[in-house]
Amino acid sequence: MKLIKPFRGLRPTRELAARVASHPYDVLNRDEAYELAKDNPHSFLHINKPEVDVDPSMSVYDPRVYQKGAENLQRFIAEGILNRDEADQFYVYQQQMGAHVQVGLVAVASVAAYESGLIKKHEFTRPEKEDDRVHHMDALGAQVGPVFLTYKAEDSINALIAGIISKTPEYDFSADDGTRHTFWLIPDAATTAQLDKQFNALPCLYVADGHHRSAAASRVQKLREARNDAHNGDESYNWFLVVLFPHDQMQILDYNRIIQDLGDYGATQFIDALRENFDVEEADDHRAAKPAAARQFALYLDKKWYRLAVNGALAAKIDDQDPVQSLDVSIMQQAILTPLLGIEDQRTDKRIDFVGGIRGLGELEKRVDSGEWQAAIALYPTSIESLMDIADANEVMPPKSTWFEPKLKSGLVTHVLD
């Protein structure tokens, strides 16, 4: 069974690429997206967050929102903002964020491979978010947000990619956050064939980021197959848009928590309760408190930072052979959230929220000092090796265990569902 293949991408013109490229749909709220899109008619936010173009009172899940996205996509095509390549091909997408560089192959991946477990998952999805992507994808007849896949790095693939990025790129620009985005076409048939052979020889792929998009693509495939009396398996809806990066180029940041209240505890009593499982030490500021290794945490409470380190008593209870239970997010759940705060399910409990590490620990201070939240917990980033071990074991990570940076831009290439 093939894992990936080339496809006919729908892409912006070279001159408009930087203005078209947008944040992913799920890292901006409605107001943030509106502010970014309102003065830029070329922004891909008009397509991947079409709620920016409807009455603010309308729910983002209203069918008219998805229809507006479809209309905007057709407008972009009619106005020549987006044009479709004549032939199937792969593309290469490089991102540079500070000193970090990652280079991925843009392709479409097999829904059948995903469903059979050759493209491995590590997270549950939320029904309402998955439904949203199904409605959006089906209304547009296109996949506009690539799924972020990883694979165990191969020297032979690295060599092929290195040859491609030595050539002149199609797009090369820096976004407003300073991240540089560079994009190459691969029109050469021989190189395409080599890449196809090398990638389809891999034993498996891993979903790093984009579980809702990949699950939605699987559901849309079923919808469209049911509507197509002439279905033969070759249709584009049998594939979904991906970018594949080698595992040793992945950058995972911490994914931190803010807590609405301490339940029955006062601040002093909460700190005392933590000492049963952690060595607790007050820190001068968030820089001094920031975890430097696994099994270290930082706590912000009453305008003070504390360093928490798993003590011997708790370490003896942790099964190091269990890839899920030995994660820091699991340790936090088992030693802090459940027994002390009564937070059983992070996916559904409104007393806890999540803050991506790209915002820094200063954002945790800001959120707590606002008075809306009482405390914050910062973690050390989960490793990519842990992610792959959990996926290989057919296990599931706790929610919000990983925050990948840099994020993939939407709009540089779209997969049309013919």
CORKAFEN-V730332 format. One record per run of one state. SS is the DSSP state (@ for helix, = for strand, . for the rest). FROM is the first residue (numbers start at 1). TO is the last residue. If there is no record, write none. Layout:
ss: <SS:SS>
from: <FROM:FROM>
to: <TO:TO>
//
This chain:
ss: <.:=:.:=:.:=:.:@:.:=:.:@:.:@:.:@:.:@:.:@:.:=:.:=:.:=:.:=:@:.:=:.:@:.:=:.:=:.:@:.:=:.:=:.:@:.:=:.:@:.:@:=:@:.:=:.:=:.:@:.:=:.:@:.:=:.:=:.:@:.:@:.:=:@:.:@:.:=:.:@:.:=:.:=:.:=:.>
from: <1:4:6:7:8:9:13:17:21:22:23:25:28:30:38:45:49:50:54:63:79:82:85:89:90:91:98:100:111:117:119:121:127:141:142:144:147:152:155:166:171:175:180:186:189:201:205:210:211:228:236:239:247:250:252:254:255:260:267:275:278:284:286:290:296:302:304:311:312:316:328:342:352:357:360:361:370:375:380:384:393:403:405:410:411:414:417>
to: <3:5:6:7:8:12:16:20:21:22:24:27:29:37:44:48:49:53:62:78:81:84:88:89:90:97:99:110:116:118:120:126:140:141:143:146:151:154:165:170:174:179:185:188:200:204:209:210:227:235:238:246:249:251:253:254:259:266:274:277:283:285:289:295:301:303:310:311:315:327:341:351:356:359:360:369:374:379:383:392:402:404:409:410:413:416:418>
//
